[in-house]
Structure formats: C-alpha cells, structure tokens
Amino acid sequence: MLFAGLTGVYPSEFFASFGIGSRVRAVGTANERPPAPHNPGERALGAFHILTGLWLMYLTFATTLNISLNCSLPAG
C-alpha cells in the first residue's frame, strides 16, 4: 500500500504542475477578489500526500513496537 500511494503521487504531481484540468471560476462583482483557480491535480496530490504520510507513520510506529517490544500490529 505504501508503494501504491507513492506511485499515485507522481501522476497527480504531473497534473498539478502543468495545470491539466484546471479552470478558473466565474468572477462575481467588482468588489470581490478574483477567484482562485480550481486544480483537481493539486487536490489529488494533497490527498495522496496525506494518506501516504499517515500510512507511513503507522508503519513506522508498528515497526518500532515490533522491534522494541516484540508486539505486532495488523499489517505492520
């Protein structure tokens, strides 16, 4: 699962860096700030970073428990 998450980071990084699929939302009144562009690649990149980071922290915790206390957690 760790390598699947890391593999998901690279395609989403490609789409986020080139802005593929991004669009700018419609502008409202003249007093409003211009809207931020909507880039689904950045959202996917953030999701992959968070999920992969959480899984990596879990694996680190499980390995530390396994080495120090000979205790095993599921999928650790």
PDB file of N, CA, C, O and CB in Angstrom:
ATOM      1  N   MET A   1       0.827  -1.199   0.000  1.00  0.00           N
ATOM      2  CA  MET A   1       0.000   0.000   0.000  1.00  0.00           C
ATOM      3  C   MET A   1       0.867   1.256   0.000  1.00  0.00           C
ATOM      4  O   MET A   1       0.486   2.282  -0.564  1.00  0.00           O
ATOM      5  CB  MET A   1      -0.938   0.002   1.211  1.00  0.00           C
ATOM      6  N   LEU A   2       2.028   1.168   0.634  1.00  0.00           N
ATOM      7  CA  LEU A   2       2.907   2.337   0.667  1.00  0.00           C
ATOM      8  C   LEU A   2       3.373   2.699  -0.739  1.00  0.00           C
ATOM      9  O   LEU A   2       3.352   3.868  -1.126  1.00  0.00           O
ATOM     10  CB  LEU A   2       4.119   2.076   1.579  1.00  0.00           C
ATOM     11  N   PHE A   3       3.789   1.701  -1.493  1.00  0.00           N
ATOM     12  CA  PHE A   3       4.277   1.987  -2.839  1.00  0.00           C
ATOM     13  C   PHE A   3       3.150   2.373  -3.790  1.00  0.00           C
ATOM     14  O   PHE A   3       3.377   3.118  -4.744  1.00  0.00           O
ATOM     15  CB  PHE A   3       5.019   0.786  -3.386  1.00  0.00           C
ATOM     16  N   ALA A   4       1.955   1.884  -3.547  1.00  0.00           N
ATOM     17  CA  ALA A   4       0.808   2.321  -4.350  1.00  0.00           C
ATOM     18  C   ALA A   4       0.518   3.795  -4.091  1.00  0.00           C
ATOM     19  O   ALA A   4       0.212   4.540  -5.022  1.00  0.00           O
ATOM     20  CB  ALA A   4      -0.441   1.462  -4.035  1.00  0.00           C
ATOM     21  N   GLY A   5       0.610   4.215  -2.845  1.00  0.00           N
ATOM     22  CA  GLY A   5       0.413   5.628  -2.518  1.00  0.00           C
ATOM     23  C   GLY A   5       1.490   6.508  -3.116  1.00  0.00           C
ATOM     24  O   GLY A   5       1.205   7.585  -3.639  1.00  0.00           O
ATOM     25  N   LEU A   6       2.735   6.044  -3.037  1.00  0.00           N
ATOM     26  CA  LEU A   6       3.829   6.811  -3.632  1.00  0.00           C
ATOM     27  C   LEU A   6       3.714   6.864  -5.148  1.00  0.00           C
ATOM     28  O   LEU A   6       4.068   7.867  -5.768  1.00  0.00           O
ATOM     29  CB  LEU A   6       5.172   6.213  -3.236  1.00  0.00           C
ATOM     30  N   THR A   7       3.220   5.789  -5.742  1.00  0.00           N
ATOM     31  CA  THR A   7       3.005   5.783  -7.189  1.00  0.00           C
ATOM     32  C   THR A   7       1.897   6.752  -7.572  1.00  0.00           C
ATOM     33  O   THR A   7       1.967   7.364  -8.638  1.00  0.00           O
ATOM     34  CB  THR A   7       2.663   4.369  -7.678  1.00  0.00           C
ATOM     35  N   GLY A   8       0.889   6.908  -6.744  1.00  0.00           N
ATOM     36  CA  GLY A   8      -0.188   7.855  -7.011  1.00  0.00           C
ATOM     37  C   GLY A   8       0.255   9.301  -6.923  1.00  0.00           C
ATOM     38  O   GLY A   8      -0.363  10.178  -7.527  1.00  0.00           O
ATOM     39  N   VAL A   9       1.324   9.560  -6.174  1.00  0.00           N
ATOM     40  CA  VAL A   9       1.819  10.926  -6.034  1.00  0.00           C
ATOM     41  C   VAL A   9       2.348  11.454  -7.367  1.00  0.00           C
ATOM     42  O   VAL A   9       2.113  12.613  -7.710  1.00  0.00           O
ATOM     43  CB  VAL A   9       2.920  10.989  -4.966  1.00  0.00           C
ATOM     44  N   TYR A  10       3.049  10.624  -8.110  1.00  0.00           N
ATOM     45  CA  TYR A  10       3.718  11.109  -9.323  1.00  0.00           C
ATOM     46  C   TYR A  10       2.761  11.528 -10.449  1.00  0.00           C
ATOM     47  O   TYR A  10       2.970  12.592 -11.031  1.00  0.00           O
ATOM     48  CB  TYR A  10       4.638  10.042  -9.837  1.00  0.00           C
ATOM     49  N   PRO A  11       1.726  10.750 -10.784  1.00  0.00           N
ATOM     50  CA  PRO A  11       0.793  11.256 -11.805  1.00  0.00           C
ATOM     51  C   PRO A  11       0.051  12.502 -11.349  1.00  0.00           C
ATOM     52  O   PRO A  11      -0.179  13.409 -12.149  1.00  0.00           O
ATOM     53  CB  PRO A  11      -0.212  10.181 -12.174  1.00  0.00           C
ATOM     54  N   SER A  12      -0.330  12.563 -10.070  1.00  0.00           N
ATOM     55  CA  SER A  12      -1.028  13.758  -9.600  1.00  0.00           C
ATOM     56  C   SER A  12      -0.093  14.962  -9.569  1.00  0.00           C
ATOM     57  O   SER A  12      -0.541  16.089  -9.778  1.00  0.00           O
ATOM     58  CB  SER A  12      -1.623  13.517  -8.209  1.00  0.00           C
ATOM     59  N   GLU A  13       1.190  14.747  -9.315  1.00  0.00           N
ATOM     60  CA  GLU A  13       2.169  15.833  -9.379  1.00  0.00           C
ATOM     61  C   GLU A  13       2.296  16.357 -10.804  1.00  0.00           C
ATOM     62  O   GLU A  13       2.435  17.562 -11.018  1.00  0.00           O
ATOM     63  CB  GLU A  13       3.539  15.357  -8.864  1.00  0.00           C
ATOM     64  N   PHE A  14       2.247  15.458 -11.767  1.00  0.00           N
ATOM     65  CA  PHE A  14       2.307  15.854 -13.178  1.00  0.00           C
ATOM     66  C   PHE A  14       1.121  16.732 -13.543  1.00  0.00           C
ATOM     67  O   PHE A  14       1.291  17.790 -14.149  1.00  0.00           O
ATOM     68  CB  PHE A  14       2.344  14.616 -14.087  1.00  0.00           C
ATOM     69  N   PHE A  15      -0.090  16.294 -13.172  1.00  0.00           N
ATOM     70  CA  PHE A  15      -1.287  17.058 -13.499  1.00  0.00           C
ATOM     71  C   PHE A  15      -1.327  18.385 -12.741  1.00  0.00           C
ATOM     72  O   PHE A  15      -1.784  19.393 -13.279  1.00  0.00           O
ATOM     73  CB  PHE A  15      -2.536  16.238 -13.186  1.00  0.00           C
ATOM     74  N   ALA A  16      -0.852  18.387 -11.501  1.00  0.00           N
ATOM     75  CA  ALA A  16      -0.867  19.617 -10.708  1.00  0.00           C
ATOM     76  C   ALA A  16       0.140  20.626 -11.229  1.00  0.00           C
ATOM     77  O   ALA A  16      -0.154  21.821 -11.266  1.00  0.00           O
ATOM     78  CB  ALA A  16      -0.579  19.309  -9.245  1.00  0.00           C
ATOM     79  N   SER A  17       1.311  20.178 -11.629  1.00  0.00           N
ATOM     80  CA  SER A  17       2.351  21.121 -12.052  1.00  0.00           C
ATOM     81  C   SER A  17       2.040  21.756 -13.398  1.00  0.00           C
ATOM     82  O   SER A  17       2.377  22.919 -13.621  1.00  0.00           O
ATOM     83  CB  SER A  17       3.692  20.421 -12.120  1.00  0.00           C
ATOM     84  N   PHE A  18       1.406  21.017 -14.297  1.00  0.00           N
ATOM     85  CA  PHE A  18       1.070  21.577 -15.604  1.00  0.00           C
ATOM     86  C   PHE A  18      -0.322  22.190 -15.648  1.00  0.00           C
ATOM     87  O   PHE A  18      -0.694  22.799 -16.650  1.00  0.00           O
ATOM     88  CB  PHE A  18       1.179  20.512 -16.656  1.00  0.00           C
ATOM     89  N   GLY A  19      -1.087  22.041 -14.590  1.00  0.00           N
ATOM     90  CA  GLY A  19      -2.421  22.644 -14.541  1.00  0.00           C
ATOM     91  C   GLY A  19      -3.418  21.970 -15.464  1.00  0.00           C
ATOM     92  O   GLY A  19      -4.367  22.606 -15.922  1.00  0.00           O
ATOM     93  N   ILE A  20      -3.217  20.706 -15.740  1.00  0.00           N
ATOM     94  CA  ILE A  20      -4.134  19.977 -16.621  1.00  0.00           C
ATOM     95  C   ILE A  20      -5.460  19.790 -15.898  1.00  0.00           C
ATOM     96  O   ILE A  20      -5.494  19.278 -14.779  1.00  0.00           O
ATOM     97  CB  ILE A  20      -3.533  18.597 -17.049  1.00  0.00           C
ATOM     98  N   GLY A  21      -6.528  20.193 -16.520  1.00  0.00           N
ATOM     99  CA  GLY A  21      -7.858  20.078 -15.942  1.00  0.00           C
ATOM    100  C   GLY A  21      -8.248  21.232 -15.053  1.00  0.00           C
ATOM    101  O   GLY A  21      -9.338  21.230 -14.481  1.00  0.00           O
ATOM    102  N   SER A  22      -7.373  22.228 -14.920  1.00  0.00           N
ATOM    103  CA  SER A  22      -7.712  23.351 -14.040  1.00  0.00           C
ATOM    104  C   SER A  22      -8.593  24.350 -14.775  1.00  0.00           C
ATOM    105  O   SER A  22      -8.533  24.479 -15.998  1.00  0.00           O
ATOM    106  CB  SER A  22      -6.435  24.047 -13.521  1.00  0.00           C
ATOM    107  N   ARG A  23      -9.396  25.040 -14.015  1.00  0.00           N
ATOM    108  CA  ARG A  23     -10.282  26.060 -14.575  1.00  0.00           C
ATOM    109  C   ARG A  23     -10.457  27.158 -13.549  1.00  0.00           C
ATOM    110  O   ARG A  23     -10.323  26.925 -12.347  1.00  0.00           O
ATOM    111  CB  ARG A  23     -11.658  25.459 -14.985  1.00  0.00           C
ATOM    112  N   VAL A  24     -10.750  28.335 -14.016  1.00  0.00           N
ATOM    113  CA  VAL A  24     -10.977  29.475 -13.139  1.00  0.00           C
ATOM    114  C   VAL A  24     -12.483  29.655 -12.993  1.00  0.00           C
ATOM    115  O   VAL A  24     -13.224  29.620 -13.976  1.00  0.00           O
ATOM    116  CB  VAL A  24     -10.296  30.776 -13.698  1.00  0.00           C
ATOM    117  N   ARG A  25     -12.919  29.847 -11.766  1.00  0.00           N
ATOM    118  CA  ARG A  25     -14.347  30.043 -11.512  1.00  0.00           C
ATOM    119  C   ARG A  25     -14.785  31.416 -12.012  1.00  0.00           C
ATOM    120  O   ARG A  25     -13.962  32.316 -12.182  1.00  0.00           O
ATOM    121  CB  ARG A  25     -14.660  29.893 -10.005  1.00  0.00           C
ATOM    122  N   ALA A  26     -16.061  31.566 -12.242  1.00  0.00           N
ATOM    123  CA  ALA A  26     -16.598  32.827 -12.757  1.00  0.00           C
ATOM    124  C   ALA A  26     -16.407  33.955 -11.744  1.00  0.00           C
ATOM    125  O   ALA A  26     -16.486  33.739 -10.535  1.00  0.00           O
ATOM    126  CB  ALA A  26     -18.090  32.674 -13.105  1.00  0.00           C
ATOM    127  N   VAL A  27     -16.160  35.131 -12.244  1.00  0.00           N
ATOM    128  CA  VAL A  27     -15.947  36.310 -11.405  1.00  0.00           C
ATOM    129  C   VAL A  27     -17.302  36.872 -11.003  1.00  0.00           C
ATOM    130  O   VAL A  27     -18.225  36.941 -11.814  1.00  0.00           O
ATOM    131  CB  VAL A  27     -15.096  37.389 -12.147  1.00  0.00           C
ATOM    132  N   GLY A  28     -17.411  37.278  -9.726  1.00  0.00           N
ATOM    133  CA  GLY A  28     -18.654  37.847  -9.219  1.00  0.00           C
ATOM    134  C   GLY A  28     -18.708  39.341  -9.471  1.00  0.00           C
ATOM    135  O   GLY A  28     -18.605  39.793 -10.611  1.00  0.00           O
ATOM    136  N   THR A  29     -18.866  40.092  -8.417  1.00  0.00           N
ATOM    137  CA  THR A  29     -18.945  41.547  -8.541  1.00  0.00           C
ATOM    138  C   THR A  29     -17.545  42.153  -8.595  1.00  0.00           C
ATOM    139  O   THR A  29     -16.546  41.456  -8.417  1.00  0.00           O
ATOM    140  CB  THR A  29     -19.746  42.149  -7.367  1.00  0.00           C
ATOM    141  N   ALA A  30     -17.489  43.465  -8.843  1.00  0.00           N
ATOM    142  CA  ALA A  30     -16.205  44.146  -8.975  1.00  0.00           C
ATOM    143  C   ALA A  30     -15.483  44.273  -7.635  1.00  0.00           C
ATOM    144  O   ALA A  30     -14.263  44.430  -7.615  1.00  0.00           O
ATOM    145  CB  ALA A  30     -16.408  45.523  -9.583  1.00  0.00           C
ATOM    146  N   ASN A  31     -16.201  44.210  -6.523  1.00  0.00           N
ATOM    147  CA  ASN A  31     -15.586  44.366  -5.211  1.00  0.00           C
ATOM    148  C   ASN A  31     -14.939  43.082  -4.685  1.00  0.00           C
ATOM    149  O   ASN A  31     -14.168  43.124  -3.726  1.00  0.00           O
ATOM    150  CB  ASN A  31     -16.616  44.842  -4.231  1.00  0.00           C
ATOM    151  N   GLU A  32     -15.241  41.972  -5.294  1.00  0.00           N
ATOM    152  CA  GLU A  32     -14.705  40.698  -4.826  1.00  0.00           C
ATOM    153  C   GLU A  32     -13.306  40.467  -5.377  1.00  0.00           C
ATOM    154  O   GLU A  32     -12.941  40.969  -6.440  1.00  0.00           O
ATOM    155  CB  GLU A  32     -15.629  39.544  -5.228  1.00  0.00           C
ATOM    156  N   ARG A  33     -12.539  39.694  -4.623  1.00  0.00           N
ATOM    157  CA  ARG A  33     -11.223  39.295  -5.112  1.00  0.00           C
ATOM    158  C   ARG A  33     -11.391  38.321  -6.272  1.00  0.00           C
ATOM    159  O   ARG A  33     -12.409  37.634  -6.344  1.00  0.00           O
ATOM    160  CB  ARG A  33     -10.378  38.656  -3.976  1.00  0.00           C
ATOM    161  N   PRO A  34     -10.434  38.244  -7.171  1.00  0.00           N
ATOM    162  CA  PRO A  34     -10.544  37.251  -8.244  1.00  0.00           C
ATOM    163  C   PRO A  34     -10.488  35.843  -7.652  1.00  0.00           C
ATOM    164  O   PRO A  34      -9.721  35.590  -6.723  1.00  0.00           O
ATOM    165  CB  PRO A  34      -9.414  37.446  -9.296  1.00  0.00           C
ATOM    166  N   PRO A  35     -11.281  34.945  -8.176  1.00  0.00           N
ATOM    167  CA  PRO A  35     -11.342  33.601  -7.603  1.00  0.00           C
ATOM    168  C   PRO A  35     -10.057  32.826  -7.873  1.00  0.00           C
ATOM    169  O   PRO A  35      -9.374  33.047  -8.873  1.00  0.00           O
ATOM    170  CB  PRO A  35     -12.543  32.838  -8.166  1.00  0.00           C
ATOM    171  N   ALA A  36      -9.750  31.924  -6.967  1.00  0.00           N
ATOM    172  CA  ALA A  36      -8.575  31.066  -7.136  1.00  0.00           C
ATOM    173  C   ALA A  36      -8.885  29.992  -8.170  1.00  0.00           C
ATOM    174  O   ALA A  36     -10.019  29.521  -8.252  1.00  0.00           O
ATOM    175  CB  ALA A  36      -8.152  30.422  -5.784  1.00  0.00           C
ATOM    176  N   PRO A  37      -7.901  29.604  -8.952  1.00  0.00           N
ATOM    177  CA  PRO A  37      -8.140  28.538  -9.926  1.00  0.00           C
ATOM    178  C   PRO A  37      -8.410  27.211  -9.232  1.00  0.00           C
ATOM    179  O   PRO A  37      -7.872  26.930  -8.161  1.00  0.00           O
ATOM    180  CB  PRO A  37      -6.945  28.400 -10.870  1.00  0.00           C
ATOM    181  N   HIS A  38      -9.242  26.414  -9.854  1.00  0.00           N
ATOM    182  CA  HIS A  38      -9.601  25.097  -9.327  1.00  0.00           C
ATOM    183  C   HIS A  38      -8.762  24.064 -10.074  1.00  0.00           C
ATOM    184  O   HIS A  38      -8.942  23.865 -11.275  1.00  0.00           O
ATOM    185  CB  HIS A  38     -11.148  24.805  -9.485  1.00  0.00           C
ATOM    186  N   ASN A  39      -7.851  23.411  -9.368  1.00  0.00           N
ATOM    187  CA  ASN A  39      -6.973  22.438  -9.993  1.00  0.00           C
ATOM    188  C   ASN A  39      -7.165  21.081  -9.315  1.00  0.00           C
ATOM    189  O   ASN A  39      -6.726  20.894  -8.180  1.00  0.00           O
ATOM    190  CB  ASN A  39      -5.493  22.895  -9.911  1.00  0.00           C
ATOM    191  N   PRO A  40      -7.815  20.130  -9.996  1.00  0.00           N
ATOM    192  CA  PRO A  40      -8.037  18.824  -9.369  1.00  0.00           C
ATOM    193  C   PRO A  40      -6.742  18.055  -9.133  1.00  0.00           C
ATOM    194  O   PRO A  40      -6.689  17.195  -8.254  1.00  0.00           O
ATOM    195  CB  PRO A  40      -8.964  17.994 -10.226  1.00  0.00           C
ATOM    196  N   GLY A  41      -5.698  18.352  -9.903  1.00  0.00           N
ATOM    197  CA  GLY A  41      -4.418  17.684  -9.678  1.00  0.00           C
ATOM    198  C   GLY A  41      -3.828  18.037  -8.327  1.00  0.00           C
ATOM    199  O   GLY A  41      -3.229  17.186  -7.670  1.00  0.00           O
ATOM    200  N   GLU A  42      -3.993  19.301  -7.900  1.00  0.00           N
ATOM    201  CA  GLU A  42      -3.493  19.705  -6.592  1.00  0.00           C
ATOM    202  C   GLU A  42      -4.273  19.045  -5.467  1.00  0.00           C
ATOM    203  O   GLU A  42      -3.706  18.681  -4.437  1.00  0.00           O
ATOM    204  CB  GLU A  42      -3.555  21.214  -6.448  1.00  0.00           C
ATOM    205  N   ARG A  43      -5.565  18.894  -5.668  1.00  0.00           N
ATOM    206  CA  ARG A  43      -6.372  18.211  -4.649  1.00  0.00           C
ATOM    207  C   ARG A  43      -5.979  16.740  -4.542  1.00  0.00           C
ATOM    208  O   ARG A  43      -5.864  16.206  -3.439  1.00  0.00           O
ATOM    209  CB  ARG A  43      -7.874  18.335  -4.975  1.00  0.00           C
ATOM    210  N   ALA A  44      -5.774  16.086  -5.681  1.00  0.00           N
ATOM    211  CA  ALA A  44      -5.359  14.681  -5.668  1.00  0.00           C
ATOM    212  C   ALA A  44      -3.975  14.543  -5.047  1.00  0.00           C
ATOM    213  O   ALA A  44      -3.720  13.611  -4.283  1.00  0.00           O
ATOM    214  CB  ALA A  44      -5.365  14.096  -7.096  1.00  0.00           C
ATOM    215  N   LEU A  45      -3.083  15.471  -5.378  1.00  0.00           N
ATOM    216  CA  LEU A  45      -1.738  15.435  -4.812  1.00  0.00           C
ATOM    217  C   LEU A  45      -1.781  15.573  -3.290  1.00  0.00           C
ATOM    218  O   LEU A  45      -1.076  14.857  -2.580  1.00  0.00           O
ATOM    219  CB  LEU A  45      -0.873  16.546  -5.421  1.00  0.00           C
ATOM    220  N   GLY A  46      -2.599  16.483  -2.798  1.00  0.00           N
ATOM    221  CA  GLY A  46      -2.734  16.645  -1.355  1.00  0.00           C
ATOM    222  C   GLY A  46      -3.299  15.406  -0.690  1.00  0.00           C
ATOM    223  O   GLY A  46      -2.839  15.007   0.380  1.00  0.00           O
ATOM    224  N   ALA A  47      -4.298  14.794  -1.318  1.00  0.00           N
ATOM    225  CA  ALA A  47      -4.894  13.584  -0.751  1.00  0.00           C
ATOM    226  C   ALA A  47      -3.882  12.441  -0.715  1.00  0.00           C
ATOM    227  O   ALA A  47      -3.790  11.727   0.283  1.00  0.00           O
ATOM    228  CB  ALA A  47      -6.132  13.168  -1.560  1.00  0.00           C
ATOM    229  N   PHE A  48      -3.124  12.264  -1.798  1.00  0.00           N
ATOM    230  CA  PHE A  48      -2.109  11.205  -1.808  1.00  0.00           C
ATOM    231  C   PHE A  48      -1.018  11.474  -0.777  1.00  0.00           C
ATOM    232  O   PHE A  48      -0.546  10.543  -0.124  1.00  0.00           O
ATOM    233  CB  PHE A  48      -1.487  11.075  -3.204  1.00  0.00           C
ATOM    234  N   HIS A  49      -0.611  12.732  -0.622  1.00  0.00           N
ATOM    235  CA  HIS A  49       0.407  13.054   0.378  1.00  0.00           C
ATOM    236  C   HIS A  49      -0.092  12.749   1.787  1.00  0.00           C
ATOM    237  O   HIS A  49       0.637  12.160   2.585  1.00  0.00           O
ATOM    238  CB  HIS A  49       0.811  14.529   0.271  1.00  0.00           C
ATOM    239  N   ILE A  50      -1.308  13.137   2.097  1.00  0.00           N
ATOM    240  CA  ILE A  50      -1.842  12.919   3.445  1.00  0.00           C
ATOM    241  C   ILE A  50      -2.020  11.435   3.731  1.00  0.00           C
ATOM    242  O   ILE A  50      -1.590  10.947   4.776  1.00  0.00           O
ATOM    243  CB  ILE A  50      -3.179  13.649   3.617  1.00  0.00           C
ATOM    244  N   LEU A  51      -2.652  10.713   2.806  1.00  0.00           N
ATOM    245  CA  LEU A  51      -2.911   9.290   3.038  1.00  0.00           C
ATOM    246  C   LEU A  51      -1.622   8.484   3.097  1.00  0.00           C
ATOM    247  O   LEU A  51      -1.479   7.611   3.954  1.00  0.00           O
ATOM    248  CB  LEU A  51      -3.815   8.733   1.946  1.00  0.00           C
ATOM    249  N   THR A  52      -0.687   8.761   2.206  1.00  0.00           N
ATOM    250  CA  THR A  52       0.575   8.037   2.213  1.00  0.00           C
ATOM    251  C   THR A  52       1.388   8.387   3.458  1.00  0.00           C
ATOM    252  O   THR A  52       2.045   7.517   4.029  1.00  0.00           O
ATOM    253  CB  THR A  52       1.379   8.349   0.945  1.00  0.00           C
ATOM    254  N   GLY A  53       1.351   9.640   3.879  1.00  0.00           N
ATOM    255  CA  GLY A  53       2.060  10.035   5.088  1.00  0.00           C
ATOM    256  C   GLY A  53       1.494   9.376   6.335  1.00  0.00           C
ATOM    257  O   GLY A  53       2.247   8.938   7.204  1.00  0.00           O
ATOM    258  N   LEU A  54       0.174   9.304   6.426  1.00  0.00           N
ATOM    259  CA  LEU A  54      -0.443   8.629   7.569  1.00  0.00           C
ATOM    260  C   LEU A  54      -0.088   7.145   7.594  1.00  0.00           C
ATOM    261  O   LEU A  54       0.207   6.586   8.651  1.00  0.00           O
ATOM    262  CB  LEU A  54      -1.963   8.803   7.532  1.00  0.00           C
ATOM    263  N   TRP A  55      -0.120   6.517   6.425  1.00  0.00           N
ATOM    264  CA  TRP A  55       0.214   5.093   6.355  1.00  0.00           C
ATOM    265  C   TRP A  55       1.684   4.869   6.715  1.00  0.00           C
ATOM    266  O   TRP A  55       2.011   3.895   7.394  1.00  0.00           O
ATOM    267  CB  TRP A  55      -0.083   4.536   4.946  1.00  0.00           C
ATOM    268  N   LEU A  56       2.563   5.754   6.271  1.00  0.00           N
ATOM    269  CA  LEU A  56       3.979   5.636   6.585  1.00  0.00           C
ATOM    270  C   LEU A  56       4.218   5.825   8.086  1.00  0.00           C
ATOM    271  O   LEU A  56       5.053   5.129   8.664  1.00  0.00           O
ATOM    272  CB  LEU A  56       4.792   6.661   5.779  1.00  0.00           C
ATOM    273  N   MET A  57       3.502   6.751   8.721  1.00  0.00           N
ATOM    274  CA  MET A  57       3.638   6.926  10.173  1.00  0.00           C
ATOM    275  C   MET A  57       3.147   5.687  10.919  1.00  0.00           C
ATOM    276  O   MET A  57       3.745   5.288  11.918  1.00  0.00           O
ATOM    277  CB  MET A  57       2.856   8.170  10.642  1.00  0.00           C
ATOM    278  N   TYR A  58       2.058   5.074  10.439  1.00  0.00           N
ATOM    279  CA  TYR A  58       1.560   3.846  11.055  1.00  0.00           C
ATOM    280  C   TYR A  58       2.591   2.728  10.924  1.00  0.00           C
ATOM    281  O   TYR A  58       2.852   2.006  11.886  1.00  0.00           O
ATOM    282  CB  TYR A  58       0.224   3.420  10.413  1.00  0.00           C
ATOM    283  N   LEU A  59       3.175   2.586   9.744  1.00  0.00           N
ATOM    284  CA  LEU A  59       4.172   1.540   9.552  1.00  0.00           C
ATOM    285  C   LEU A  59       5.404   1.774  10.421  1.00  0.00           C
ATOM    286  O   LEU A  59       5.982   0.820  10.942  1.00  0.00           O
ATOM    287  CB  LEU A  59       4.575   1.461   8.086  1.00  0.00           C
ATOM    288  N   THR A  60       5.807   3.014  10.579  1.00  0.00           N
ATOM    289  CA  THR A  60       6.944   3.328  11.440  1.00  0.00           C
ATOM    290  C   THR A  60       6.634   2.978  12.891  1.00  0.00           C
ATOM    291  O   THR A  60       7.468   2.393  13.581  1.00  0.00           O
ATOM    292  CB  THR A  60       7.316   4.813  11.319  1.00  0.00           C
ATOM    293  N   PHE A  61       5.449   3.331  13.351  1.00  0.00           N
ATOM    294  CA  PHE A  61       5.034   3.017  14.719  1.00  0.00           C
ATOM    295  C   PHE A  61       4.965   1.510  14.930  1.00  0.00           C
ATOM    296  O   PHE A  61       5.428   1.005  15.953  1.00  0.00           O
ATOM    297  CB  PHE A  61       3.672   3.658  15.030  1.00  0.00           C
ATOM    298  N   ALA A  62       4.389   0.788  13.968  1.00  0.00           N
ATOM    299  CA  ALA A  62       4.265  -0.661  14.096  1.00  0.00           C
ATOM    300  C   ALA A  62       5.629  -1.340  14.087  1.00  0.00           C
ATOM    301  O   ALA A  62       5.842  -2.299  14.828  1.00  0.00           O
ATOM    302  CB  ALA A  62       3.399  -1.218  12.972  1.00  0.00           C
ATOM    303  N   THR A  63       6.553  -0.862  13.265  1.00  0.00           N
ATOM    304  CA  THR A  63       7.890  -1.447  13.223  1.00  0.00           C
ATOM    305  C   THR A  63       8.643  -1.168  14.515  1.00  0.00           C
ATOM    306  O   THR A  63       9.359  -2.035  15.015  1.00  0.00           O
ATOM    307  CB  THR A  63       8.676  -0.905  12.026  1.00  0.00           C
ATOM    308  N   THR A  64       8.490   0.020  15.053  1.00  0.00           N
ATOM    309  CA  THR A  64       9.147   0.352  16.323  1.00  0.00           C
ATOM    310  C   THR A  64       8.630  -0.525  17.452  1.00  0.00           C
ATOM    311  O   THR A  64       9.415  -1.017  18.262  1.00  0.00           O
ATOM    312  CB  THR A  64       8.932   1.830  16.670  1.00  0.00           C
ATOM    313  N   LEU A  65       7.315  -0.728  17.514  1.00  0.00           N
ATOM    314  CA  LEU A  65       6.761  -1.627  18.534  1.00  0.00           C
ATOM    315  C   LEU A  65       7.240  -3.051  18.332  1.00  0.00           C
ATOM    316  O   LEU A  65       7.521  -3.755  19.301  1.00  0.00           O
ATOM    317  CB  LEU A  65       5.235  -1.588  18.511  1.00  0.00           C
ATOM    318  N   ASN A  66       7.334  -3.473  17.101  1.00  0.00           N
ATOM    319  CA  ASN A  66       7.751  -4.836  16.818  1.00  0.00           C
ATOM    320  C   ASN A  66       9.197  -5.054  17.245  1.00  0.00           C
ATOM    321  O   ASN A  66       9.522  -6.094  17.818  1.00  0.00           O
ATOM    322  CB  ASN A  66       7.583  -5.148  15.331  1.00  0.00           C
ATOM    323  N   ILE A  67      10.058  -4.094  16.975  1.00  0.00           N
ATOM    324  CA  ILE A  67      11.465  -4.247  17.324  1.00  0.00           C
ATOM    325  C   ILE A  67      11.677  -4.127  18.835  1.00  0.00           C
ATOM    326  O   ILE A  67      12.416  -4.916  19.423  1.00  0.00           O
ATOM    327  CB  ILE A  67      12.308  -3.205  16.589  1.00  0.00           C
ATOM    328  N   SER A  68      11.040  -3.158  19.450  1.00  0.00           N
ATOM    329  CA  SER A  68      11.324  -2.902  20.863  1.00  0.00           C
ATOM    330  C   SER A  68      10.584  -3.839  21.813  1.00  0.00           C
ATOM    331  O   SER A  68      11.168  -4.290  22.798  1.00  0.00           O
ATOM    332  CB  SER A  68      10.973  -1.482  21.196  1.00  0.00           C
ATOM    333  N   LEU A  69       9.335  -4.140  21.549  1.00  0.00           N
ATOM    334  CA  LEU A  69       8.520  -4.926  22.473  1.00  0.00           C
ATOM    335  C   LEU A  69       8.107  -6.287  21.940  1.00  0.00           C
ATOM    336  O   LEU A  69       7.425  -7.047  22.629  1.00  0.00           O
ATOM    337  CB  LEU A  69       7.304  -4.160  22.829  1.00  0.00           C
ATOM    338  N   ASN A  70       8.511  -6.595  20.731  1.00  0.00           N
ATOM    339  CA  ASN A  70       8.107  -7.840  20.051  1.00  0.00           C
ATOM    340  C   ASN A  70       6.580  -7.945  19.984  1.00  0.00           C
ATOM    341  O   ASN A  70       6.016  -9.033  20.098  1.00  0.00           O
ATOM    342  CB  ASN A  70       8.696  -9.079  20.784  1.00  0.00           C
ATOM    343  N   CYS A  71       5.925  -6.801  19.798  1.00  0.00           N
ATOM    344  CA  CYS A  71       4.483  -6.700  19.677  1.00  0.00           C
ATOM    345  C   CYS A  71       4.155  -6.463  18.219  1.00  0.00           C
ATOM    346  O   CYS A  71       4.826  -5.663  17.566  1.00  0.00           O
ATOM    347  CB  CYS A  71       3.909  -5.568  20.577  1.00  0.00           C
ATOM    348  N   SER A  72       3.154  -7.126  17.694  1.00  0.00           N
ATOM    349  CA  SER A  72       2.840  -6.934  16.268  1.00  0.00           C
ATOM    350  C   SER A  72       1.455  -6.320  16.112  1.00  0.00           C
ATOM    351  O   SER A  72       0.501  -6.739  16.767  1.00  0.00           O
ATOM    352  CB  SER A  72       2.919  -8.278  15.500  1.00  0.00           C
ATOM    353  N   LEU A  73       1.357  -5.320  15.235  1.00  0.00           N
ATOM    354  CA  LEU A  73       0.096  -4.710  14.875  1.00  0.00           C
ATOM    355  C   LEU A  73      -0.331  -5.255  13.517  1.00  0.00           C
ATOM    356  O   LEU A  73       0.509  -5.765  12.776  1.00  0.00           O
ATOM    357  CB  LEU A  73       0.209  -3.160  14.851  1.00  0.00           C
ATOM    358  N   PRO A  74      -1.608  -5.165  13.171  1.00  0.00           N
ATOM    359  CA  PRO A  74      -2.048  -5.660  11.869  1.00  0.00           C
ATOM    360  C   PRO A  74      -1.365  -4.908  10.734  1.00  0.00           C
ATOM    361  O   PRO A  74      -1.256  -3.683  10.769  1.00  0.00           O
ATOM    362  CB  PRO A  74      -3.566  -5.539  11.737  1.00  0.00           C
ATOM    363  N   ALA A  75      -0.912  -5.640   9.743  1.00  0.00           N
ATOM    364  CA  ALA A  75      -0.262  -5.122   8.522  1.00  0.00           C
ATOM    365  C   ALA A  75       1.009  -4.349   8.850  1.00  0.00           C
ATOM    366  O   ALA A  75       1.423  -3.507   8.054  1.00  0.00           O
ATOM    367  CB  ALA A  75      -1.230  -4.217   7.743  1.00  0.00           C
ATOM    368  N   GLY A  76       1.623  -4.595   9.958  1.00  0.00           N
ATOM    369  CA  GLY A  76       2.847  -3.909  10.334  1.00  0.00           C
ATOM    370  C   GLY A  76       4.019  -4.669  10.004  1.00  0.00           C
ATOM    371  O   GLY A  76       5.137  -4.223  10.260  1.00  0.00           O
TER     372      GLY A  76
END
